[in-house]
């Protein structure tokens, strides 16, 4: 035997050890809601109210309603005749009211696209994980054959 045989055997025993078991999981928004407000009755209620309001405000219909509300105040701002009042109407009434639901709608669209990609990635990674497990089973079978051959040869 040569000096390299000892290091070779150590390396082979490291390769032959079973890998850690990993279970892929898909995490969705419903799985993490409790982390924000907790699992108590009040926490669940607060989360439900927040989600409901966000779903209502985060629609283009709400943006249209807010636009009408802001436009109702426009004649009074114009009547004042002051540029400061017009800037105030534009910034506080119109932009804040109208942009809020539009931004939420945009975030919802982006979030839906990200969720779709995440689910597709999860499916792909789960398939790769299953293939890796099969490859490990094959390698373990080959290691058993190598062990038998080593025993017969030695």
C-alpha positions as CSV (number, residue, x, y, z in Angstrom):
1,X,0.0,0.0,0.0
2,X,1.1,3.5,-0.7
3,X,0.9,6.6,1.5
4,X,-1.9,8.0,-0.6
5,X,-4.2,5.0,0.2
6,X,-4.9,6.3,3.7
7,X,-6.1,9.7,2.4
8,X,-8.0,8.0,-0.4
9,X,-9.9,5.8,2.0
10,X,-10.7,8.8,4.2
11,X,-12.0,10.7,1.2
12,X,-14.1,7.7,0.1
13,X,-15.6,7.3,3.5
14,X,-16.6,11.0,3.5
15,X,-18.2,10.6,0.0
16,X,-20.1,7.5,1.2
17,X,-21.8,9.2,4.1
18,X,-25.5,9.9,3.7
19,X,-26.3,13.6,3.0
20,X,-28.6,15.6,5.2
21,X,-32.3,15.2,4.5
22,X,-34.0,18.3,3.2
23,X,-37.7,18.7,2.6
24,X,-38.6,21.4,0.1
25,X,-41.5,23.6,1.2
26,X,-43.5,26.3,-0.5
27,X,-44.0,29.4,1.7
28,X,-47.1,31.5,0.8
29,X,-48.5,34.8,2.2
30,X,-51.1,32.9,4.2
31,X,-48.3,31.0,6.0
32,X,-46.6,34.1,7.3
33,X,-49.7,36.3,8.3
34,X,-49.4,35.2,11.9
35,X,-45.8,36.5,12.1
36,X,-47.0,40.1,11.6
37,X,-49.8,40.3,14.2
38,X,-49.6,37.0,16.1
39,X,-52.0,34.1,16.4
40,X,-54.2,35.6,19.1
41,X,-57.8,36.5,18.3
42,X,-57.0,40.2,18.2
43,X,-53.9,39.6,16.0
44,X,-55.9,37.5,13.5
45,X,-58.7,40.2,13.5
46,X,-56.1,43.0,12.9
47,X,-54.5,41.1,10.1
48,X,-57.9,40.3,8.5
49,X,-59.0,44.0,8.7
50,X,-55.7,45.2,7.3
51,X,-55.9,42.7,4.4
52,X,-59.5,43.6,3.7
53,X,-58.9,47.3,3.6
54,X,-55.8,46.9,1.5
55,X,-57.8,44.8,-1.0
56,X,-60.6,47.5,-1.2
57,X,-58.2,50.5,-1.4
58,X,-55.9,48.7,-3.8
59,X,-58.3,48.8,-6.7
60,X,-58.6,51.1,-9.7
61,X,-62.2,51.6,-8.8
62,X,-61.1,53.1,-5.5
63,X,-58.6,55.3,-7.5
64,X,-61.5,56.6,-9.6
65,X,-63.6,57.3,-6.6
66,X,-60.7,59.2,-4.9
67,X,-60.2,61.2,-8.1
68,X,-63.8,62.3,-8.0
69,X,-63.5,63.2,-4.3
70,X,-60.3,65.3,-5.0
71,X,-61.9,67.0,-8.0
72,X,-64.9,68.1,-5.8
73,X,-62.4,70.2,-3.9
74,X,-60.8,71.7,-7.0
75,X,-63.3,74.5,-7.6
76,X,-62.9,75.8,-4.0
77,X,-59.1,75.8,-4.5
78,X,-59.4,77.6,-7.8
79,X,-61.8,80.1,-6.2
80,X,-59.1,81.0,-3.6
81,X,-56.9,82.2,-6.5
82,X,-53.7,81.5,-4.5
83,X,-51.0,79.4,-6.1
84,X,-50.2,78.1,-2.6
85,X,-53.8,76.8,-2.2
86,X,-53.6,75.1,-5.7
87,X,-50.3,73.5,-4.8
88,X,-51.8,72.3,-1.5
89,X,-54.8,70.9,-3.3
90,X,-52.6,69.1,-5.9
91,X,-50.2,67.6,-3.3
92,X,-52.5,66.8,-0.4
93,X,-55.8,66.1,-2.0
94,X,-55.2,64.9,-5.5
95,X,-51.8,63.1,-5.5
96,X,-52.2,61.5,-2.1
97,X,-55.7,60.3,-2.6
98,X,-55.2,59.1,-6.2
99,X,-51.7,57.7,-6.1
100,X,-52.3,55.6,-3.0
101,X,-54.6,53.0,-4.6
102,X,-52.7,53.1,-7.9
103,X,-49.5,52.3,-6.1
104,X,-51.2,49.4,-4.3
105,X,-52.6,48.1,-7.6
106,X,-49.1,48.2,-9.1
107,X,-47.6,46.4,-6.1
108,X,-50.3,43.7,-6.4
109,X,-49.5,43.2,-10.0
110,X,-45.7,42.9,-9.2
111,X,-46.5,40.6,-6.3
112,X,-48.6,38.3,-8.4
113,X,-45.8,38.0,-10.9
114,X,-43.3,37.3,-8.2
115,X,-45.5,34.7,-6.6
116,X,-45.9,33.0,-10.0
117,X,-42.2,32.9,-10.5
118,X,-41.6,31.7,-6.9
119,X,-44.1,28.8,-7.4
120,X,-42.5,27.8,-10.7
121,X,-39.0,28.0,-9.1
122,X,-40.3,25.9,-6.2
123,X,-41.6,23.2,-8.6
124,X,-38.3,23.2,-10.5
125,X,-36.2,23.0,-7.3
126,X,-38.4,20.2,-5.9
127,X,-37.9,18.2,-9.1
128,X,-34.1,18.8,-8.9
129,X,-34.2,17.7,-5.3
130,X,-35.9,14.5,-6.2
131,X,-33.4,13.9,-9.0
132,X,-30.5,14.5,-6.6
133,X,-32.0,12.0,-4.2
134,X,-32.2,9.4,-7.0
135,X,-28.5,10.2,-7.9
136,X,-27.5,9.7,-4.2
137,X,-29.3,6.3,-4.2
138,X,-27.4,5.3,-7.3
139,X,-24.1,6.4,-5.8
140,X,-24.8,4.6,-2.6
141,X,-25.5,1.4,-4.6
142,X,-22.2,1.9,-6.4
143,X,-20.4,2.4,-3.1
144,X,-21.8,-0.9,-1.9
145,X,-20.5,-2.6,-5.1
146,X,-17.1,-0.9,-4.5
147,X,-17.1,-2.1,-0.9
148,X,-17.8,-5.7,-2.1
149,X,-15.1,-5.5,-4.7
150,X,-12.6,-4.2,-2.1
151,X,-13.4,-7.0,0.3
152,X,-13.0,-9.7,-2.5
153,X,-9.8,-8.1,-3.8
154,X,-8.2,-7.6,-0.3
